[in-house]
Amino acid sequence: MTTQVLETTQQPVIDIGTLAEEGAWTNSRKQVLLLCALAIILDGLDNQILGFAIPSMIKEWSVTRGDFAPALALGFVGMTVGTPLGGIVGDWLGRKVALIASVFLFGAATLAIAAAHGVGEVSLYRFLAGLGLGGALPAATALIAEFTPSRNRSLSVMLGIVCIPIGGMIGGVLAAQLQPEYGWRMLFVVSGVLPIIVALVLAAALPESPQYLLARGADAKRVAKSVRILDGNVAASSVFVDRRDAGGERASLTALFVAGLRRTTTALWIAFFFCLLPVYVLYAWAPTLLTGKGFDVQTASFGLALFNFGGVGGCIVTGWAIGRYGSRAAILTVAGAAAVGAAILASIPLSTETQPLLMALLCAEGFFLLGAQGSLYALAAYVYPTNVRSTGVGAAAGFGRAGAIVSAYVGTFALNYGAPMFFAVIAACVAITFVAVAVADVHQAAQRAER
């Protein structure tokens, strides 16, 4: 392992870039992952909570499902704006500040929906929540990456990303338990208060990235306190340097397109867009497709739950595979399998007779498609250096969020032509993701985790 402490006649010089990359994955570092994962779970919860409440809101306000289209669309617009904005804030004001502000914002906006008396108010609050939902993920991803050794980083980032579908599953449980007895407003009270509480916990317990603090010229004592999360044996009197990111570009979108990053940044943006688009097509329209084919609501919901369950496993396995085999091989494998899986779904008849096969294929498609989606965050966290990491992850994910907006129209178009076209569109989108990942010229090499 590269030397981390360079002795001088007076004080030890700690290269925190090397320490962060090659040091042990200690319990204090894993606590950072745990705190960020908690924030991401609530991101996933609040991201999907409106969908669970809409049927009850329609009944109470005597409106139609179409009346909620602006609320859903504005939520996606908020996320599209909030993701790159949160990334820039993370690089300018700190990952911790960006994450806490984002979690508090989407919690407060979600809580406000509990007091709404019309779709217009819900649309406004949903846009504000979208800003926070979009901003939380790049800041959390950057923090996870910067407190995890390089050999474990992809798995660590994927363990964070997998919390999004976990949050969605928790939302389903809350909706099933709270709505029948307490009504839809209580659902937003709980889903809003929890992030506010977690924001306070993060303010008290979450450390700031030591690489970020050093790059911003923070007080030496503050840097030392953060470095001790990386290694508890570091002396407070040490001199800290970070030679790995010396001379890097200041955080900005233009810094993502310097000569060494231009091709990979472009490829990542395309990959994010065409990977998130089919994910949101399935989230929004798969139940409608299945109920239209004669399946009851419970079966359709179960199919989407299996898709999410498969995604949990897919993220974990793909994160491990990136570390073991490298990002190019791992991501191309799951993206290629997702395209093939969607093509198979397009070729089978959807009926109660094929239900067992359909459910198995949906679970497998979740494994590969959500595994590919999560792996793109891990790749982005690897590609960009500390000074632009949050901006880089946020910009790529923000461009991908635009796919969520497009998914509303693509899904409607595909449904008009039936199940074969629906799944064929998904297969085509994932095939484009496959090509984009193959074109990217910066990838993580295979590594073996050390004990």
N, C-alpha and C positions, 0 to 999 in steps of 0.2 A: 504493500500500500504506500502511496506517496506520502512523504513526510508532511505532517500537519503543523508541527511546532518547529520554528527556526530559531535556535538559540542565539542570543547576542550577549554581550558582556553585561548588560543591565537588565533587560526584560525579555521574556519569551515573545516571539512574534507568531501569532496564530493566523494561519491562512484559513479563514472560515469557509471559503469556497471549497477547498479540498476536504475540510472537516465535514461539511454538509454532504458532499458527494460520496465520501469513502468511509465515514465513521460508522459506528455501530447503530443499528436501528433500535434505540433504547426505548424504555417505557415512557420516558418524558416526551420523546418524539411521537410515539404512538398516541399519546394523549391529545396531541394537536390534531391528528387524524380523527380521533373520536369526537372532538369538539366540532370540527368542520363537518363531519358526517351527520351530527345532530342537526346542524343548520341545513344541510342538503336534504335530510329527511323531511323537514318542515317545508322546504322549497317544493319537494314533490307532493306533499300533502296539499298545500295551498294552491299549487298549480292546477290540481284536478278537482278541488272541492266544489267549484261552482257547478260542474257537470252533475254531481250527485244531488244538488239542491234544486236544479232547474225544474224538474217535474212538480215539486211541491210549490215553487214560486208561481209557475204557470197556473196552477189550480187556485191559489189564493188571490192572484191579481187578475184572473180571467184574461190572460194574454195567450199568444201562440208561441210555439217553439221558435218560429222565425223572428219574433220580436227580440229574442235574446242574441241574435246573430251579431249586432253591434257590440254587445258586451264581450262576447267571445273573441271577436276580431280585435277589439281595442286591447284586450288582455295580451294577445299575440303581438300587437304593435308595441305595447309597452315593453314586452320582453325583448323585442327586436331592437328597440332604442336602448333599453337598460343594460343589455349584455355588453356591448362595446363601451358604453358610458361607464359601467361599473369596472371594466378592465382598465380604462384610463385613470379613473379615480384611484384604483388599487396601486397603480404605478406612480401616481403623483402624491397621494395623501397616505398611502399605506394599505396593505391587504386587510389588516385588522379593521381599520376605519371603514373601508368599503364593505366588508362583510357585515359588520355590526349595523351600519346604516341601512344596508339592503334588507337584512332580516327584520329590523324594526319597521321599515317602510311597508314591506308586504304584510307583516303582522297587523300593523295599524290599519292599513287599507282593507284587509280582510275583515277585521273587527268592525269597521265602519259599515260594511255591507249588512251586518246584523240589524242595523237601524234604518236600512233603505226602505223606501215606500214606492219604488217604481223602477222600471228597467233603466231609465236614464241615470239615476243615481248609481245603480249597480255598474253601469258602463264606465262612469267616471272613476269609481273606486277600483274597478278591475284594471283600468289603465294604470293607475298609481301602483297597484299591487304588482302589475307586470313589470314596471320599472325595477322594483325591488327583487322580484323573482329572477329577472334577467341579470341583475348586477351581482347577486350572491354567488353564482356558480364560478365565474372566473376568479374572483377573489379567493374563494375556498380552494379551488384547484391550484392556484399559485402557492398558497400557504402549505397545502399538503405536499406539493412537489418540493418546496424549499426546506422542509423539515424531514424529508425522506432520503436515504442514501440512493444513489443512482441505480444500484442493482435491484432495489425494491420499489422504485418509484412508480413504474407502470402499474404494478399490482396495487399499490397504495392509492393512486389516483382512481383506479377502477373500483376499489372498495368504497371510495367516496361517491363516485357516479352511480353505483348500484343502489345507493340510498334513494334515488329519485323514484324508481318503481316501488321501492319499499314504502315510501311516503304515500304513494297513490293507493297502495293496498291498505294502509292504515286509515286513509280517508274513507275507503269503502266500509271498513269496520265501524268507524265513528258514525258514518251516515246511517248504517243499519241499526245501530244502537240508540242514537240520539234523536233522529228525526221522528220515528213513530210516536215517541213519548213526549218529546220537548219541542218538536217543530224544527224547521230549517234554520231559524234564527240562532238557535243554540249551537248549531253546527258551525256557524261563522264566529260565534263567541269563542268557542273552544279553539278553533283553528286560527283565530286572531290573537288570543291571549298567549298561547304556547310560544309563538315566535318572539313576542315581546319579552317573555320571561327568559328565553334562550339568548336574546340579544344582551340582556343584563348579565347573564352567566358568561357570555363571550367577552364582554367588557372587563370582567373581573379576572377571568382565567386564561384567555387566549393570548399567547405571546405574538409579538410582531416578528416578521422575517428578519433575521440578523443580517442577511445579505442586503435587504432593502434599507435597513437602518444605516448600515455602513455606507452604502452608496449615497444616501441622503445626508451624510455628515452628522448623524445623531450623536448625542452625548455618549462618551465612552462607557459610563456606568450602565446606560440603557442598552448599549450594544452588548456589553459583557453579560448582563442579565439574560438577554435573548440567546447568546451563544451557549450559556450553560444549559439550555434546553437540548442543544446538540451534544454537549459533553459536560457533565457535571463537575469534572475535575479541572476545568479551565480556570486559571487564576484571574481575578478581577483586574489585576495590574497589568495584564498582557496587552501587547500592541496588536490590533486586529487589522488584517488586510484581506483583500479578495482579488487574487490575481487572475481568476478565471474570467471575470467580466470586466477587466480593466480596459478602459477606452471605449466602452460600448456606447451605442447611440442612446440619446435621451428618449424617454418614452413618448412615442407618437405613432400614428398610423404609417407615416412615411418610413419610419425605422423598420417596419415589417417588410419593406420592399427594397432593402439594400441588396447589393449584388448576390450575397450568399444566401439570402432568404426569399428572393422574389419568386422563384419558381415554386418553392415549397409552400409559401403563403397562398399563392393563387390556387394551387392544387388543394390545399386544406380547405379554403373557402368553398370551393366547388364540392368537395367531399362532404363537408358539413351540411350544405344546402340539400344535396340529393340523398343524404342519409336521414336527416331529420324530416324531410317531406313525407316519405312513406311511413315513418313512425307515427306522425300525426294523422295521416290518412287512416291508418289502422285504428288509432285511438278514437278518432271522431266518427268513423263511418263503418267499422267492422260490425258493431251491434246492429246498425240499420240494415246492412247487407244480410246478416244472418236471420234477423226477424223477417225480412222480406222473403226469405227462402223457406219459411215455415217453422223456424226454431222459436221457442218461447223466449221471453226476456231473460229468464234465469240462465238458460243454456247459452244465450248470446253473451251475457255478462261473464259466465264461467269461461267461455272461450277467450275473452279478453284478459281475464285473470290468469289463464294458463300462458298467454303471450307474455305477461309481465313476470310470472314465475320463471319462465324460461329465460327471460332477460337477466334476472338476478344471477342465475348460474352462468349465463353467457359472459357477463361482465367479469365475474371472478376468474373463470377459466381463461378468458382472453387476456386478462391482465397478467396472469401467470405465464401464458404462452409468449407474450411480448418479451418478458424478461428471459425466458428460456431459449426462444428461437429468433428474437428480433421483431421489431414492429412491422416490417414489410411483410414477412411471411405470415405472421399471426393475423394481421388485419385483412390481407388479401384472402386468407383462408375463410374467415368468417363472412366477409362480404361476398365472396364467390358462392359460399354455401347458402347465404340468404337469398341471392338472386335465383339459384337453382330451386330453393324451397318455394319461393313465390311462383316460379314457373310451374312447379308441380301442383300447387294450390289452384292455379289458373286452369289446369287440365282436368281436375276431378269434378264430378257433379256434386253440388251442395244439397244434401237431403238428409233426412233423419237416418237413412240406411248407411250413409257414409260418415255419420257423426263421430264414431271412435277415431277413424283415420283423420278426420278434419281437426279434432281436438289435439291429436298428437302432432300434426303438422303445424298448428298454430303455436304450440309450445316450442317446437323446434325452430320455427321462424323467429320467435321471440329470443331464443338463445343466440342465434346468429346475427339477427338484425340489431338488437339492442347491444349485443357484444361488440358489433362494429361501431355503433354510435358511441358507446363509452370509450372505446379504444382511441377514437379520434381526439378526445380530450387528453388522454395520456400522451398521444403523439405530439399534440400542440404544446403541452407542458414541457416535453423534452426538447422540442425544436428551438424554442425561444429562450434567450439568456435572461438572467434575473431582471435586468433593467427594463425589459419590454415583455416579460412573460405574461403578466396579468393583461396587458393590452393585447398581446398576440392571441391568447386564449379567448379573451372577450370578443375581439373582432371576428375571429373565425366562428365562434358560437353565435354571435349576433347575426352574421350573414346566414348561418344555418337557420336561425329563428325565422328569417324571412320565408323559409320553406314551410313553416307552420301556417303562415298567412295564405300562401299559395295552395296549401293542402285542402283548404275549404272548397276551393273551386275545382281543383283536380279531382277530389273525392266525388263531388257532385257529378262532374263529367263522366267519370269512370262508372259510377253506379247506373247512369242512364243506359250503359251498354252491357250491364250484367257482370257477374262474378269473374268470367274470364278476363275481361278488360280491366277490372278492378285490380286483380293480382298481377296482370301483365304490366300495368303501370308501375306497380311496386317493384317488380323484377327489373324493369328498365331503369328506374331510378337507382337501385342498388348497383346495377351494372356500371352506371356512370361513376358512382362512388368508387367502385373497384378500379376503374381506369385512373381516376384522380389520385388515389393512393399509390398506384403503381408509378405514376408520373413524378410524384414528389421525390426530390433528390436528397432530402435529409431524413434519415430513419435511425432509430435506436438499434444498435447492434445487439446480438445475442449475448447474454451474460448469465453466469451461474451465481445464484444467491449464496453468500457466505454465511456460515453460522458463527 
